[in-house]
Every structure is written in structure tokens, then in C-alpha cells.
Amino acid sequence: MKGIIKKVGLVLVIALVVMQFIRPDKNESGYESVAFFEKETQPTAELQTILKDKCYDCHSNQTVYPWYSNIAPVSYWISHHVEEGKEHFNVSDWDSYSVKKKDHKLEELVEEVEEGEMPLDSYTWLHGNLTEDEKNVLIDWVNRVRKQYSVSQ
């Protein structure tokens, strides 16, 4: 029995070491990836800070990675979260969205924030959650922005 545990342990250690050399791609294309979104939606400086601190890491092409994101298996977990977040809503692709899709994505944003689904708990453990004031500012802004899309349709 001890022999089996040692072999399994050795295999796990080897797998962890190998994983350190096979890293997922990083999601870092810089500020210009959100420029169109910000130009079109005109967030205030306060909102830009909220978006940068609480949203862009998973919902744009400009993730700011913490030091621990270089350690497997955490690197794989973070990479998966970023890919999934961008699948649902990616402000870096804002210019390719139709007016209807922009309105729908903003509607979903409000729903997720109001229901406490965003940001994810796993993100807020280290980065902090949205305060009630931040939620209100964000939701009010989104509702104002959505008006321009509903008029355009």
C-alpha cells in the first residue's frame, strides 16, 4: 500500500513539474483593446476604474495577471475563467457587435450584477467585490448607454 501511495505521489509531482513548462496563452493586448468600447459608451473616470479593476480582466483582451497566475495548475484555472468570460461578453470585440447584441450584452451585465453573479466569487476573494455604490453607478450608467442602442434599433 505504501508503495502505491509513493508511486502515485511521484507521478503527481512529476505532472506538476511538467505543467510548469506548458503554460496557457496570456490574454494581454493592451489598452487599445477597450478603446472603442470606452469611446462609444463614454464611461466616467470612476466607471473606467470600476471596469478596469472589476471587469476587464475577464471580459476584454487586456487581462492583468497576478503573480500566482504563473503557477500551474492555477494558471490553467485562470486561463479557463478568462476564456469563458470573453465568450459571454468581450468589450474588446465591441466594434463587431450589432446594435441589438450590444443592447443585449448590457442587459445581461445588469442582470448579472444585480443578481450578484458578477464578478465571480473566485475573483472577488483576491480582487474585492463591487460595493453597493459601485453597483449602482455601473447599473445607472449601463441603463443610460442602453438608451442609445434602443433608439438605434
N, C-alpha and C positions, 0 to 999 in steps of 0.2 A: 504494500500500500504506500509506504514512504517513497519507494522508487517511482511509482506512478506520479505522485504529487511533485516530486523533484523534476521529472521529465516534463510534466505539464507546465510547471513554473518556468523551466528553462525555455520552453517553446514560447511562452508568453513574453518573457524578457527579450528574446531574440526578435519576436514580432514587433515589440515596442521600439526596439533599436532600429530595425529596418524602416518602420513607419516614420522615423525622424528624418530620413533621407528622401522619402517620397511625399512631397508636400502638395497640397491643393493649390491651384492658381489663386493669386491675390486679385482683389477687386478694387483697383486703385487707378482711376484715370484722371483724377484731379477735379478742381472746382468747375472747370468748363462743362463738366458733365451735368451740372444742375443749373447752369446759367440760363438756358432757355426757359426752364420751369419758373425760375425766380423772376425773370424778365416779364413773362406772361402773367404770372399770378400776383406779382408785386407784394411779397411779404414785407412787413416792417422789419426793422433791425432786430426787435425782440423775437419775432417769429422766425427769422433766419437763424437765430441762435437756437431756438427750440428745435427746428428742423435739423440743424447740423448736429446738435447734441443727442437727439432722441430718435431721429427718423432716417437720416441719410446713410448711416452705417449699413442698414439692411435694405433700404429702398432707393438706392442710387448706385452709380458706378464709382463712388468715392468713399469706400469703407476706410475708416481709421482703425487699424488693428492694434489691440493691446499686446503687451509683451508676451503674454501667455498663449497668444494665438499661434506662436511658432512651435508649440509643443504638442506633438501627437499624443493622444487622439483628440485633444481639444481643437486642434487646427481643422480637423475634418468636421467636427461638430459645428464650429463657427462657419465654415465654408458652406455647409448644408443650410444653415439658417439664412445666410446672405442670399444664396441661390433661390431659396423658397420665398424669401421676402421680395426679391426682384421679380419673381414670377407673378406675384399678386399685384404689385404696384412698384413701378420703377420710374422715378422722376427724371432720370437720365434719358428715358425714351419718350418724354412728354411731347416732343415735337412730332412724333409719329402717331400719336393717339388722335382719333377722331374727336370732334366736339362731344359727341354722345358718350364716348368712352371716358373722356376727361371728367365729365359730369358724374358718370357712374363711379369712377375711381374715388372721386372726392366724397361722394355719398357714402361709399364703403368706409373711407377713412373716418368719417364722423361716427358711423355705427361702431366701428372697432374701438375707437377712443371712448365713446360713451359707455360701451359695454365693458370697458376695462380689459379688452383683449389685446390692445396695443398700447405701449410697447409690451413685448412678451416679458413674462416674469423672469425668465432666464437672462434677459438683457438688463432688466432693472436691478437685479441683485448687485451688479457692479457699476451700472451707469446711472442709477436713480430713476425714479418714476416721474411721470408728469404730475405736477402739483395741480390742484383744482383750478387755480388761476391760469396756469399754462393750458390746461384742457379747455377752459372757457375761451381764452384768447384764440387758440387754434381752431376751435369749432366755429366761433363767430367769424373768423377770417375765411374759413372754408365756405361757410354759408354765403358770405358776400361774393367770393370768387365764383361759386356755382351759379349765381345770378347771371353772370356774363355768358355762361355756357347755355343756360336755359333760354336766354334771349336769342342766341345764335342759332338755335335748332329750328 
